[in-house]
Amino acid sequence: MTRTARAYTNIALIKYWGKKNKQLKLPYTNSLSLTLDRFYTDTKASIVDSDQDIIYLNQQLLDDAHSKRIRNYLDIVRQFYSFSEHFQIDSVNHVPTSAGFASSASGFAALAAAVNETKQLNLNRRELSILARNGSGSASRSIYGGFVEWIAGNDNASSFAQPIDEHPDIDLSILSVVIDTQNKKISSTVGMENSVKSSPFYPNWVTLVTSEIEEIKQAIAKKDIQKIGEISEHNAMSMHALTLSANPSFTYFAPETIRIIQIIQELRQKGIFAYATIDAGPNVKIICTKESLPKVQTYIEQQLSNVTTVVANIGSGIEYI
């Protein structure tokens, strides 16, 4: 059976930053995300009579260099499930790539789901989350909608995402402020390694994440959007403090990133609900309410003429088209 799988990106409100096992992509800490409805990847996997996989991204045939990560991943899938067929992968990415928007999350979640359908592996969602994680850690969370927690685990079987609330009745929207869609100069993988090795604050980060995961889960259960915003912003700033305190120091922030953080603080002083979260890239995601969103969007666009803003709401898990 060949069906197109659609997976949405997620934004980590409590970040993971650092892998204790690079091969299995096992993180040092749990993380907690919100799946978004705006950015997604559509992927179809077809079995082909070939001795290698054929990879199309956005209708362009990828050469060996650009498809290496996907080919390696498909080799892992073949090894896991003991089959030898190769695939033609047709993937369309509706996400800015390598700019802090977790395109790999939706990409590998959709790929895992497409292969599961084509090969009729009959994986349940936890197993699908594990399979997606082997392509990209954050992809484990994009199997589900709404609020999702990724359990760090200690081996392949124990590291998976699970839903906290897939259909939360909560007044939250995300305003994505796109500063730059170019590839990051320092990849997330390299940035994590540098932070783990050299930031003197890394042990404190692990402790902080453990406590903030519990705090934000309580806030989600109580629908306390103020607390969700406060914890999310503090966690993001703490993560980026690891990059600034690494040796050598580095940052994903652009000058506009700093300005947007200042604007968000200005908005809060005016009584407008707005909190920042920022992944490995310059772009800022602003946590808003339905009431505050148009005010925040207008203010940002007035202050910064060279950015693009995109509204995202709470998204769903894997879909088949």
Backbone bond lengths (Angstrom), bond angles and torsions (degrees), N, CA, C in turn:
res aa  C-N    CA-C-N  psi(-1)  N-CA   C-N-CA  omega(-1)  CA-C   N-CA-C  phi
1 M - - - 1.473 - - 1.526 109.31 -
2 T 1.327 116.47 130.25 1.467 120.70 178.18 1.513 109.06 -117.39
3 R 1.329 115.09 115.83 1.452 120.35 175.63 1.519 108.97 -132.82
4 T 1.317 115.19 150.20 1.461 119.34 176.50 1.517 109.42 -81.62
5 A 1.320 115.22 126.92 1.465 121.02 177.66 1.523 108.86 -97.98
6 R 1.313 115.67 137.68 1.470 121.32 175.98 1.517 109.00 -116.12
7 A 1.328 115.25 127.90 1.463 120.95 175.35 1.518 108.84 -126.49
8 Y 1.312 114.94 142.73 1.471 121.43 -178.31 1.522 110.26 -100.34
9 T 1.316 115.42 154.87 1.460 119.84 175.47 1.526 109.36 -71.20
10 N 1.312 114.30 162.55 1.469 119.03 171.89 1.524 108.49 -130.15
11 I 1.305 115.01 154.21 1.451 120.51 174.76 1.522 107.83 -112.69
12 A 1.312 116.36 122.72 1.465 120.00 -179.87 1.522 109.41 -75.86
13 L 1.313 115.95 120.58 1.468 120.94 175.27 1.524 109.38 -84.60
14 I 1.321 116.22 -36.50 1.466 121.85 167.61 1.525 105.60 -112.57
15 K 1.326 116.32 114.87 1.461 121.89 -167.92 1.527 112.47 -79.72
16 Y 1.335 114.71 156.74 1.465 118.31 160.40 1.512 106.39 -108.55
17 W 1.324 116.12 136.63 1.458 119.67 -178.80 1.519 107.86 -146.31
18 G 1.321 114.94 90.54 1.451 120.22 179.48 1.515 112.26 128.81
19 K 1.325 116.19 131.17 1.468 121.80 -178.91 1.524 110.09 -109.51
20 K 1.340 116.39 131.38 1.464 119.96 175.06 1.527 110.69 -87.34
21 N 1.345 116.89 -16.73 1.462 121.44 175.17 1.523 107.46 -140.38
22 K 1.332 116.28 105.40 1.468 120.22 -174.87 1.523 111.81 -68.15
23 Q 1.315 116.93 -38.13 1.462 119.63 -176.64 1.528 111.43 -64.80
24 L 1.323 116.92 -45.20 1.472 121.11 -179.51 1.527 112.70 -90.55
25 K 1.336 115.46 -4.17 1.469 121.23 -179.19 1.529 110.98 57.58
26 L 1.316 115.32 48.50 1.456 121.37 177.06 1.522 108.63 -92.14
27 P 1.318 118.23 125.14 1.461 120.94 -178.37 1.534 111.79 -84.19
28 Y 1.323 115.33 163.37 1.465 120.20 175.01 1.526 111.72 -72.97
29 T 1.330 116.69 -26.08 1.467 120.24 -174.64 1.528 110.81 -134.10
30 N 1.310 115.54 161.31 1.459 120.31 166.44 1.528 108.64 -66.59
31 S 1.323 116.53 166.72 1.465 121.01 172.48 1.520 108.72 -145.29
32 L 1.324 116.32 164.62 1.469 120.18 -178.59 1.520 109.17 -139.06
33 S 1.327 115.66 131.43 1.467 120.13 -172.22 1.524 111.82 -129.92
34 L 1.326 113.55 169.41 1.458 122.48 171.61 1.524 107.36 -123.12
35 T 1.327 117.04 122.02 1.468 121.06 177.04 1.526 108.76 -75.28
36 L 1.336 116.43 137.35 1.466 122.37 -176.14 1.526 110.58 -110.22
37 D 1.326 116.09 153.65 1.470 120.25 -175.47 1.524 113.37 -96.40
38 R 1.333 118.14 -1.34 1.468 119.82 -168.68 1.526 113.29 -92.91
39 F 1.338 116.87 -37.44 1.464 121.48 -175.37 1.521 109.09 -113.53
40 Y 1.327 116.55 135.14 1.463 118.87 -175.08 1.527 110.68 -156.28
41 T 1.341 114.22 167.07 1.468 122.36 176.21 1.515 108.96 -126.62
42 D 1.334 116.87 133.11 1.472 123.27 174.19 1.524 108.22 -107.59
43 T 1.323 116.67 126.36 1.464 120.57 -176.05 1.521 111.26 -136.51
44 K 1.329 114.80 135.56 1.472 121.93 175.21 1.523 107.66 -122.38
45 A 1.338 116.14 137.32 1.468 121.85 177.76 1.522 108.68 -119.35
46 S 1.329 116.62 122.10 1.467 121.90 178.92 1.525 108.73 -119.63
47 I 1.318 116.89 136.42 1.461 120.66 177.07 1.529 109.18 -73.49
48 V 1.333 116.42 132.88 1.468 120.84 -178.26 1.532 109.83 -125.68
49 D 1.329 114.83 152.62 1.457 120.91 176.96 1.526 107.64 -85.44
50 S 1.326 115.04 82.96 1.459 120.41 -175.05 1.525 108.16 -152.81
51 D 1.333 116.06 158.59 1.461 119.00 178.15 1.522 111.88 -94.87
52 Q 1.341 116.11 8.66 1.461 119.37 173.68 1.525 109.76 -151.33
53 D 1.326 115.33 161.27 1.453 120.12 179.65 1.525 110.46 -78.44
54 I 1.320 115.59 147.88 1.467 122.75 179.08 1.528 106.22 -115.04
55 I 1.330 116.34 120.85 1.463 120.85 -170.78 1.532 110.33 -117.11
56 Y 1.318 115.60 120.78 1.471 121.53 172.23 1.525 108.78 -111.68
57 L 1.328 116.07 129.98 1.458 121.43 173.45 1.516 107.70 -123.04
58 N 1.325 115.49 121.83 1.470 121.09 -178.20 1.526 110.85 53.83
59 Q 1.348 115.41 41.93 1.461 125.28 176.24 1.528 113.41 68.70
60 Q 1.318 117.55 12.70 1.464 122.06 176.65 1.528 109.08 -109.95
61 L 1.344 116.84 129.65 1.460 120.83 176.95 1.528 108.91 -71.25
62 L 1.342 116.21 124.24 1.455 120.32 -179.08 1.527 110.37 -85.00
63 D 1.324 116.32 137.85 1.465 119.26 175.70 1.532 108.87 -77.25
64 D 1.323 115.47 176.99 1.464 120.58 -175.05 1.529 112.12 -58.71
65 A 1.319 116.19 -40.33 1.469 119.90 -176.75 1.527 111.12 -64.49
66 H 1.339 116.22 -43.53 1.459 119.70 -175.56 1.526 113.43 -82.04
67 S 1.327 116.55 -14.61 1.469 119.22 -179.25 1.527 112.33 -105.52
68 K 1.344 116.82 5.22 1.470 120.74 -173.16 1.524 111.73 -58.56
69 R 1.322 117.24 -44.28 1.480 119.77 -177.47 1.526 111.02 -63.26
70 I 1.327 117.05 -40.62 1.466 120.62 -179.92 1.522 110.66 -69.83
71 R 1.328 117.33 -42.03 1.471 120.99 178.57 1.533 110.58 -61.71
72 N 1.323 116.03 -44.11 1.467 119.73 178.44 1.517 110.96 -60.60
73 Y 1.324 115.49 -39.77 1.461 119.90 178.89 1.530 111.06 -64.20
74 L 1.325 116.72 -44.26 1.466 119.86 179.48 1.528 111.29 -64.81
75 D 1.325 117.18 -31.02 1.467 120.18 173.57 1.531 110.62 -63.02
76 I 1.327 115.68 -40.04 1.476 120.46 177.72 1.527 110.45 -62.85
77 V 1.337 116.17 -43.56 1.472 120.52 179.83 1.530 109.95 -61.89
78 R 1.334 116.60 -43.95 1.470 120.03 178.79 1.528 111.28 -60.97
79 Q 1.316 114.81 -39.58 1.467 119.61 179.73 1.530 110.58 -67.05
80 F 1.329 116.68 -43.97 1.474 121.15 -179.88 1.528 111.64 -57.93
81 Y 1.342 115.26 -44.76 1.468 119.40 -168.33 1.525 113.37 -111.94
82 S 1.334 115.32 13.05 1.478 121.80 168.76 1.528 113.27 52.91
83 F 1.333 116.08 55.41 1.466 120.15 169.92 1.520 107.89 -134.38
84 S 1.312 116.87 165.86 1.471 120.02 -172.98 1.524 113.94 -120.36
85 E 1.347 117.99 -9.86 1.469 119.84 -176.20 1.528 111.22 -61.16
86 H 1.328 113.92 151.12 1.455 120.89 174.45 1.527 109.50 -105.96
87 F 1.326 114.78 165.23 1.462 120.63 -172.04 1.519 111.77 -124.27
88 Q 1.324 114.05 153.51 1.466 119.72 157.71 1.520 105.66 -100.76
89 I 1.302 115.23 123.60 1.461 121.79 179.94 1.526 108.24 -105.69
90 D 1.308 116.03 123.05 1.472 121.88 174.49 1.519 107.52 -114.69
91 S 1.323 115.28 109.71 1.457 120.53 -174.76 1.523 110.39 -124.89
92 V 1.317 115.74 134.20 1.459 121.16 176.58 1.526 107.08 -120.87
93 N 1.315 114.81 120.81 1.460 121.29 -173.36 1.523 110.01 -103.63
94 H 1.313 116.54 115.18 1.468 121.31 178.18 1.532 108.40 -101.14
95 V 1.327 115.18 49.27 1.465 121.97 -176.74 1.520 107.95 -143.35
96 P 1.331 118.98 136.01 1.469 118.72 170.16 1.526 109.27 -61.52
97 T 1.335 117.61 128.07 1.461 121.50 -173.63 1.527 111.30 -87.42
98 S 1.316 116.39 140.02 1.479 124.44 172.37 1.518 113.56 56.00
99 A 1.305 116.27 40.03 1.465 119.26 177.44 1.520 111.01 -133.10
100 G 1.313 116.94 28.49 1.452 120.74 177.35 1.502 113.88 83.48
101 F 1.328 118.06 21.06 1.464 121.25 -179.53 1.524 113.26 -112.41
102 A 1.332 117.01 16.39 1.473 121.88 173.38 1.523 112.78 54.91
103 S 1.337 116.47 44.55 1.467 118.91 177.27 1.520 111.31 -64.43
104 S 1.339 117.15 -30.17 1.466 119.34 178.46 1.521 110.97 -68.79
105 A 1.329 117.82 -25.99 1.468 120.94 179.48 1.518 110.57 -65.38
106 S 1.316 116.92 -53.02 1.466 119.36 179.22 1.522 110.30 -69.96
107 G 1.343 117.26 -34.22 1.457 121.10 -177.64 1.518 113.13 -62.97
108 F 1.321 117.20 -50.73 1.467 119.59 -177.27 1.531 112.28 -79.21
109 A 1.314 117.42 -26.60 1.470 118.71 173.89 1.525 110.07 -65.83
110 A 1.340 116.40 -43.90 1.468 120.20 178.81 1.520 111.05 -66.55
111 L 1.329 117.07 -38.34 1.467 120.86 179.51 1.529 111.10 -65.31
112 A 1.325 116.64 -45.42 1.465 120.26 178.14 1.518 111.00 -59.40
113 A 1.337 116.40 -43.39 1.464 120.72 -178.85 1.523 111.24 -67.50
114 A 1.343 116.97 -38.27 1.468 120.39 -179.90 1.524 111.09 -66.31
115 V 1.324 117.25 -43.36 1.468 120.83 178.52 1.527 110.25 -65.65
116 N 1.327 116.79 -40.24 1.468 120.82 176.88 1.525 111.35 -57.10
117 E 1.331 116.64 -41.33 1.462 121.02 179.57 1.533 111.31 -69.62
118 T 1.329 116.05 -47.97 1.465 119.99 -174.96 1.529 111.82 -64.90
119 K 1.317 115.97 -42.21 1.467 120.51 -179.18 1.535 112.44 -88.02
120 Q 1.341 115.87 -2.19 1.471 121.79 -178.86 1.532 110.28 48.28
121 L 1.321 114.16 54.60 1.467 120.38 178.59 1.524 111.93 -75.98
122 N 1.335 115.25 -18.31 1.480 121.24 177.49 1.531 112.39 57.88
123 L 1.321 115.83 41.75 1.456 119.65 179.10 1.522 110.31 -76.46
124 N 1.328 116.75 140.54 1.461 119.21 170.61 1.532 107.94 -78.86
125 R 1.304 117.40 175.21 1.463 119.57 -171.08 1.533 112.01 -68.30
126 R 1.316 118.25 -32.93 1.464 119.28 176.57 1.526 109.51 -64.79
127 E 1.317 117.64 -44.30 1.465 121.37 178.39 1.528 110.80 -64.16
128 L 1.330 116.24 -36.99 1.466 120.71 178.07 1.535 110.11 -66.74
129 S 1.318 116.17 -37.57 1.463 120.99 177.35 1.528 110.67 -62.87
130 I 1.329 116.66 -42.08 1.466 121.13 177.32 1.527 110.42 -62.61
131 L 1.336 116.02 -44.15 1.462 120.33 -179.67 1.530 110.64 -63.34
132 A 1.327 116.90 -43.67 1.468 120.77 179.19 1.529 110.65 -63.58
133 R 1.328 117.42 -39.09 1.462 121.48 -179.47 1.525 111.94 -58.79
134 N 1.326 117.54 -32.28 1.453 120.64 179.76 1.529 112.41 -67.67
135 G 1.326 117.07 -16.64 1.463 120.71 173.40 1.510 112.15 -91.47
136 S 1.339 115.45 -45.10 1.463 121.87 179.21 1.519 107.56 -154.82
137 G 1.315 116.29 130.69 1.460 119.24 -176.26 1.517 113.38 -53.19
138 S 1.330 116.79 -49.03 1.464 120.17 -176.57 1.524 112.39 -69.12
139 A 1.343 117.45 -16.50 1.471 120.25 177.33 1.524 111.49 -64.42
140 S 1.324 117.02 -26.07 1.469 120.18 178.61 1.521 110.86 -57.16
141 R 1.344 116.68 -32.70 1.464 120.89 -176.25 1.525 112.32 -81.61
142 S 1.337 118.15 -24.02 1.467 120.98 -176.28 1.529 113.19 -77.17
143 I 1.317 117.73 -1.12 1.466 120.48 174.03 1.520 109.97 -68.54
144 Y 1.327 115.93 -27.13 1.466 121.50 -173.86 1.530 111.00 -113.67
145 G 1.313 115.95 161.00 1.451 121.85 174.54 1.515 110.92 -97.35
146 G 1.333 115.71 172.32 1.463 121.35 174.87 1.510 113.39 64.73
147 F 1.334 115.31 -143.69 1.464 121.34 -179.92 1.530 109.46 -84.64
148 V 1.329 115.90 130.76 1.467 121.78 -172.77 1.528 109.07 -136.95
149 E 1.329 116.20 137.44 1.463 120.86 175.16 1.522 109.77 -111.24
150 W 1.325 115.77 133.02 1.469 121.32 173.76 1.521 107.81 -99.32
151 I 1.333 115.21 117.24 1.456 121.80 177.72 1.524 108.21 -80.48
152 A 1.321 117.41 123.95 1.469 121.44 -173.60 1.527 111.77 -59.88
153 G 1.323 117.52 -46.84 1.459 121.31 178.91 1.514 113.50 68.63
154 N 1.328 114.66 178.62 1.466 120.77 -178.64 1.525 113.53 -126.00
155 D 1.343 116.37 -7.40 1.461 120.67 178.15 1.518 107.96 -153.92
156 N 1.324 116.67 -177.05 1.459 119.63 -174.26 1.526 112.67 -60.90
157 A 1.319 116.79 -37.90 1.464 120.45 -175.30 1.522 113.37 -76.80
158 S 1.334 117.38 -23.50 1.470 119.49 -172.83 1.520 113.81 -102.34
159 S 1.336 117.63 0.58 1.462 121.13 178.90 1.521 109.61 -107.57
160 F 1.322 116.60 104.61 1.468 121.68 -175.76 1.521 109.25 -155.17
161 A 1.323 115.58 163.63 1.457 120.77 175.67 1.522 109.42 -96.69
162 Q 1.333 114.73 153.94 1.459 120.43 175.97 1.529 108.67 -143.63
163 P 1.327 117.10 146.98 1.458 119.29 -176.53 1.524 112.15 -73.57
164 I 1.316 115.44 141.56 1.470 122.22 171.70 1.522 109.26 -95.52
165 D 1.351 115.38 -48.59 1.471 122.14 175.70 1.528 106.13 -157.89
166 E 1.329 116.46 104.96 1.470 119.96 -175.00 1.525 113.00 -76.90
167 H 1.310 117.14 -23.18 1.476 120.52 -178.70 1.525 109.18 -131.19
168 P 1.328 116.74 64.42 1.462 119.20 -174.92 1.527 112.08 -69.18
169 D 1.317 115.41 132.02 1.462 121.53 175.34 1.528 106.88 -89.46
170 I 1.320 114.27 78.77 1.461 119.36 -172.00 1.521 109.05 -142.95
171 D 1.309 116.55 143.49 1.458 122.56 -175.29 1.522 109.92 -87.62
172 L 1.339 115.52 79.19 1.461 120.54 179.81 1.519 109.96 -135.49
173 S 1.315 116.38 132.61 1.463 122.63 170.89 1.517 107.86 -132.26
174 I 1.324 116.07 159.59 1.463 121.11 179.08 1.526 108.73 -118.07
175 L 1.315 115.79 127.91 1.462 121.45 172.76 1.526 107.26 -101.96
176 S 1.325 116.48 110.22 1.466 121.20 178.04 1.528 108.46 -86.25
177 V 1.298 115.97 124.99 1.461 121.31 177.92 1.527 107.32 -107.22
178 V 1.325 115.81 108.64 1.461 121.90 -174.65 1.523 108.80 -91.96
179 I 1.326 114.78 112.35 1.461 121.47 178.92 1.520 110.29 -93.10
180 D 1.348 114.78 -40.96 1.462 120.08 -172.72 1.527 108.74 -151.47
181 T 1.331 117.73 128.83 1.465 121.20 177.96 1.528 111.89 -103.97
182 Q 1.327 116.84 9.33 1.464 120.11 179.27 1.528 110.70 -77.22
183 N 1.328 115.83 161.26 1.458 120.46 177.03 1.528 110.48 -60.26
184 K 1.328 114.92 143.83 1.460 120.14 177.07 1.525 109.77 -67.95
185 K 1.333 116.47 144.57 1.468 120.18 177.46 1.528 110.71 -71.09
186 I 1.328 116.91 -32.66 1.469 122.11 177.83 1.519 107.11 -119.28
187 S 1.322 116.81 116.93 1.460 119.68 -178.48 1.521 110.22 -65.56
188 S 1.333 115.93 160.12 1.464 120.55 177.68 1.521 110.52 -58.44
189 T 1.329 116.71 -42.11 1.468 120.97 -177.72 1.520 110.75 -59.89
190 V 1.336 116.82 -48.79 1.466 120.83 179.59 1.527 110.38 -65.85
191 G 1.326 116.63 -41.13 1.461 120.71 179.59 1.524 112.29 -61.21
192 M 1.321 115.80 -41.98 1.464 120.32 177.27 1.529 110.80 -62.20
193 E 1.327 116.05 -48.22 1.467 120.20 -178.34 1.527 111.15 -58.13
194 N 1.326 116.13 -44.80 1.460 120.28 -179.55 1.525 111.50 -63.73
195 S 1.326 116.27 -39.89 1.468 120.50 -178.90 1.527 111.17 -67.66
196 V 1.334 116.00 -45.14 1.472 120.46 -179.44 1.527 110.43 -61.86
197 K 1.335 115.95 -43.38 1.470 120.68 -175.57 1.523 112.48 -69.89
198 S 1.337 116.91 -39.23 1.463 117.46 -163.68 1.525 116.35 -123.56
199 S 1.342 119.61 -12.58 1.464 118.33 178.71 1.531 109.57 -77.10
200 P 1.322 117.83 125.58 1.471 119.48 179.10 1.525 112.44 -68.69
201 F 1.329 116.14 -12.73 1.464 120.17 -176.93 1.521 113.26 -95.42
202 Y 1.352 117.81 1.94 1.469 118.20 -174.21 1.532 113.51 -59.91
203 P 1.339 119.96 -43.21 1.475 118.52 177.79 1.529 113.00 -58.75
204 N 1.348 116.24 -36.33 1.462 120.07 177.52 1.531 111.21 -65.90
205 W 1.353 115.75 -34.19 1.467 120.56 178.13 1.529 110.85 -60.73
206 V 1.318 116.48 -44.37 1.467 120.82 -179.76 1.531 110.08 -60.82
207 T 1.307 116.78 -42.93 1.476 121.26 178.25 1.523 110.94 -65.08
208 L 1.334 115.83 -43.44 1.464 120.96 -179.07 1.529 111.40 -60.72
209 V 1.334 117.15 -46.99 1.463 121.01 -177.91 1.529 110.50 -60.29
210 T 1.313 117.34 -41.55 1.465 121.40 -179.74 1.523 110.89 -57.81
211 S 1.326 116.78 -43.49 1.468 119.63 -179.21 1.528 111.83 -75.53
212 E 1.354 117.04 -38.14 1.473 118.73 -176.82 1.524 111.94 -72.40
213 I 1.331 118.07 -28.72 1.474 120.26 174.12 1.517 110.01 -58.73
214 E 1.324 116.70 -47.69 1.477 120.52 -179.12 1.525 111.16 -65.78
215 E 1.322 116.32 -40.65 1.465 120.30 179.99 1.525 111.64 -63.05
216 I 1.334 116.70 -44.93 1.466 118.54 -176.28 1.532 111.16 -72.20
217 K 1.328 117.96 -31.77 1.467 120.14 176.31 1.534 110.39 -64.09
218 Q 1.319 116.19 -38.96 1.467 119.72 175.62 1.525 110.98 -64.84
219 A 1.332 116.22 -40.70 1.468 120.66 179.34 1.528 110.97 -65.08
220 I 1.346 117.17 -38.95 1.474 121.03 177.95 1.527 109.83 -63.45
221 A 1.326 115.98 -44.25 1.475 120.13 -179.94 1.523 111.15 -61.83
222 K 1.329 116.46 -34.96 1.475 121.09 -179.08 1.531 111.95 -89.19
223 K 1.350 117.02 -3.20 1.468 122.93 -175.81 1.527 111.30 56.38
224 D 1.330 114.45 38.46 1.464 121.78 -179.30 1.528 108.45 -89.69
225 I 1.346 115.69 87.65 1.463 119.54 -173.84 1.529 111.90 -67.67
226 Q 1.316 117.07 -30.06 1.464 120.12 177.02 1.530 110.29 -60.45
227 K 1.317 115.68 -46.73 1.465 121.01 -178.80 1.537 110.48 -67.65
228 I 1.333 116.43 -39.64 1.471 120.01 177.39 1.529 109.94 -58.63
229 G 1.331 116.50 -45.08 1.464 120.75 179.37 1.517 112.50 -63.55
230 E 1.320 116.58 -45.33 1.471 121.19 -177.63 1.528 111.13 -63.15
231 I 1.338 116.59 -46.96 1.466 120.30 -178.23 1.526 110.41 -65.75
232 S 1.335 116.36 -42.89 1.471 120.42 -178.47 1.523 111.32 -61.51
233 E 1.326 116.78 -44.72 1.465 119.82 -179.15 1.523 110.65 -65.70
234 H 1.317 116.91 -43.91 1.467 119.66 -179.77 1.524 111.00 -62.31
235 N 1.338 116.72 -40.33 1.457 120.31 -179.42 1.531 110.94 -64.50
236 A 1.339 116.62 -42.79 1.469 120.36 179.86 1.524 111.21 -63.06
237 M 1.327 116.73 -44.70 1.471 119.76 -179.70 1.530 110.59 -65.54
238 S 1.320 116.62 -34.96 1.470 120.51 178.11 1.521 110.94 -66.69
239 M 1.335 116.58 -38.27 1.465 119.64 177.75 1.529 110.51 -63.44
240 H 1.326 116.11 -45.36 1.460 118.87 -178.11 1.535 111.72 -71.38
241 A 1.317 117.41 -20.93 1.466 120.55 173.04 1.528 110.32 -64.91
242 L 1.344 116.94 -28.81 1.465 120.26 177.28 1.525 111.06 -66.23
243 T 1.320 117.30 -37.55 1.468 119.63 179.71 1.529 110.36 -71.14
244 L 1.315 115.80 -38.36 1.475 119.60 -179.44 1.525 111.23 -70.37
245 S 1.335 116.75 -27.68 1.465 120.46 -177.66 1.522 112.33 -97.49
246 A 1.339 117.50 2.62 1.470 120.59 174.82 1.523 109.40 -70.80
247 N 1.320 116.20 165.82 1.459 120.91 178.62 1.537 109.57 -129.98
248 P 1.360 118.94 106.15 1.467 125.85 5.82 1.526 112.52 -76.09
249 S 1.308 115.07 151.78 1.458 121.95 -179.66 1.530 110.66 -68.87
250 F 1.328 116.07 146.48 1.467 120.34 175.09 1.518 108.67 -151.75
251 T 1.301 116.11 165.55 1.467 120.27 178.14 1.522 110.11 -148.88
252 Y 1.323 114.88 151.29 1.468 121.11 173.49 1.531 110.99 -93.40
253 F 1.311 117.27 -6.87 1.464 121.25 -176.84 1.530 111.24 -71.09
254 A 1.323 115.21 141.41 1.457 122.84 166.60 1.534 107.26 -102.51
255 P 1.322 118.36 167.03 1.468 118.96 176.96 1.539 112.33 -54.35
256 E 1.338 115.23 -37.24 1.478 118.77 179.39 1.532 111.83 -66.82
257 T 1.330 116.68 -28.53 1.464 119.81 177.59 1.526 109.93 -61.40
258 I 1.327 115.34 -47.35 1.465 120.98 179.08 1.527 110.37 -61.11
259 R 1.326 115.41 -42.50 1.473 119.15 -178.46 1.525 110.59 -63.73
260 I 1.319 117.22 -39.75 1.476 119.93 179.95 1.527 110.23 -65.42
261 I 1.337 117.47 -39.80 1.469 120.13 176.48 1.527 109.67 -59.44
262 Q 1.331 117.13 -41.91 1.469 120.99 177.67 1.528 111.26 -64.39
263 I 1.332 116.56 -41.22 1.473 120.80 178.72 1.527 110.53 -61.88
264 I 1.319 116.47 -41.59 1.474 120.07 179.41 1.528 110.43 -61.44
265 Q 1.329 116.27 -40.15 1.468 119.66 177.38 1.530 110.94 -65.74
266 E 1.331 116.13 -38.32 1.472 120.36 176.48 1.523 110.91 -62.70
267 L 1.333 115.90 -42.32 1.467 120.14 -179.88 1.523 111.08 -62.76
268 R 1.327 116.70 -41.70 1.462 119.57 -179.82 1.530 111.13 -64.68
269 Q 1.326 115.56 -35.33 1.472 118.93 177.61 1.528 111.17 -65.15
270 K 1.344 116.11 -24.68 1.465 121.12 176.64 1.535 111.42 -86.89
271 G 1.344 117.25 1.04 1.452 121.11 179.77 1.521 114.40 84.74
272 I 1.353 116.39 17.10 1.475 121.07 -179.79 1.523 108.97 -99.61
273 F 1.316 117.48 129.14 1.465 122.71 -175.22 1.528 109.94 -71.40
274 A 1.326 117.16 119.27 1.468 122.12 179.09 1.522 109.01 -163.82
275 Y 1.340 116.03 128.82 1.464 121.95 176.52 1.522 108.82 -137.90
276 A 1.336 115.22 144.93 1.469 120.28 -175.24 1.519 111.44 -97.31
277 T 1.328 115.02 144.78 1.458 121.27 163.16 1.526 107.45 -138.59
278 I 1.333 116.32 140.02 1.463 121.39 -172.28 1.519 108.74 -139.54
279 D 1.320 116.46 125.16 1.457 120.89 176.11 1.535 109.66 -89.98
280 A 1.326 116.21 -160.44 1.463 120.70 -178.01 1.522 109.61 -78.03
281 G 1.303 116.14 82.69 1.453 123.56 -178.82 1.513 108.21 170.58
282 P 1.319 118.23 172.74 1.459 121.01 -176.71 1.522 114.24 -81.74
283 N 1.333 116.07 -17.52 1.461 119.73 -172.36 1.526 111.39 -73.91
284 V 1.319 114.73 145.55 1.468 120.84 -176.13 1.521 109.39 -112.35
285 K 1.318 115.27 135.95 1.460 120.79 171.89 1.524 107.67 -107.41
286 I 1.313 116.27 127.49 1.464 120.59 -176.53 1.524 109.23 -108.43
287 I 1.314 115.45 122.92 1.462 121.69 177.88 1.524 107.46 -80.33
288 C 1.319 115.86 121.83 1.466 121.96 -175.78 1.527 110.03 -130.05
289 T 1.319 115.08 169.34 1.464 121.11 165.68 1.525 107.30 -101.04
290 K 1.325 116.84 169.68 1.475 119.72 177.97 1.534 110.21 -60.36
291 E 1.332 115.94 -34.75 1.467 120.10 -179.29 1.527 111.32 -72.86
292 S 1.330 116.59 -41.64 1.462 118.55 -174.11 1.530 112.95 -80.53
293 L 1.326 117.74 -23.27 1.460 120.82 -171.78 1.532 113.90 -55.82
294 P 1.342 119.77 -51.68 1.478 117.45 -178.66 1.524 112.95 -63.11
295 K 1.331 116.70 -31.70 1.467 119.63 178.43 1.524 110.10 -69.27
296 V 1.332 116.34 -43.44 1.467 120.88 179.53 1.530 110.01 -64.27
297 Q 1.333 116.03 -44.71 1.469 120.61 -178.27 1.527 110.84 -61.71
298 T 1.313 116.85 -46.32 1.473 121.44 -179.93 1.521 110.81 -61.76
299 Y 1.326 116.87 -44.05 1.466 121.53 -177.64 1.528 111.07 -65.53
300 I 1.325 116.07 -43.13 1.470 120.24 178.61 1.526 110.30 -61.39
301 E 1.329 116.66 -46.30 1.473 120.41 -177.07 1.526 111.61 -68.15
302 Q 1.336 117.48 -29.35 1.467 120.46 176.02 1.529 111.19 -71.03
303 Q 1.326 116.23 -37.77 1.460 121.07 -175.34 1.532 112.56 -81.52
304 L 1.340 116.11 -31.93 1.473 120.28 -175.67 1.524 109.06 -130.24
305 S 1.310 116.35 107.72 1.467 120.07 -174.10 1.534 112.33 -82.55
306 N 1.339 117.63 -15.30 1.472 120.04 -172.37 1.524 112.74 -102.13
307 V 1.333 118.43 16.81 1.469 120.36 178.02 1.525 109.58 -112.60
308 T 1.321 115.02 160.77 1.460 121.96 174.68 1.520 108.22 -114.33
309 T 1.317 116.88 137.61 1.462 119.81 178.33 1.523 109.99 -113.89
310 V 1.314 115.57 141.20 1.465 122.31 -179.34 1.526 108.42 -134.86
311 V 1.319 116.63 130.02 1.464 121.81 179.96 1.527 109.48 -90.82
312 A 1.317 116.44 132.19 1.460 121.70 175.72 1.525 108.90 -129.53
313 N 1.327 114.71 143.10 1.457 120.48 175.88 1.531 108.82 -114.83
314 I 1.304 116.51 -176.60 1.460 120.72 -177.28 1.522 109.53 -68.55
315 G 1.332 116.01 130.30 1.456 121.80 -174.53 1.516 112.85 -105.54
316 S 1.327 115.26 174.70 1.449 122.46 -177.10 1.519 110.18 -104.39
317 G 1.330 115.46 174.72 1.453 121.46 178.46 1.514 111.39 -80.83
318 I 1.316 115.60 -162.16 1.469 122.63 -178.38 1.527 111.15 -52.86
319 E 1.342 115.30 134.58 1.466 121.82 175.05 1.525 108.49 -125.53
320 Y 1.330 116.49 156.50 1.468 120.90 175.34 1.513 108.59 -120.03
321 I 1.325 115.58 133.44 1.467 121.55 -172.30 1.512 109.43 -107.43
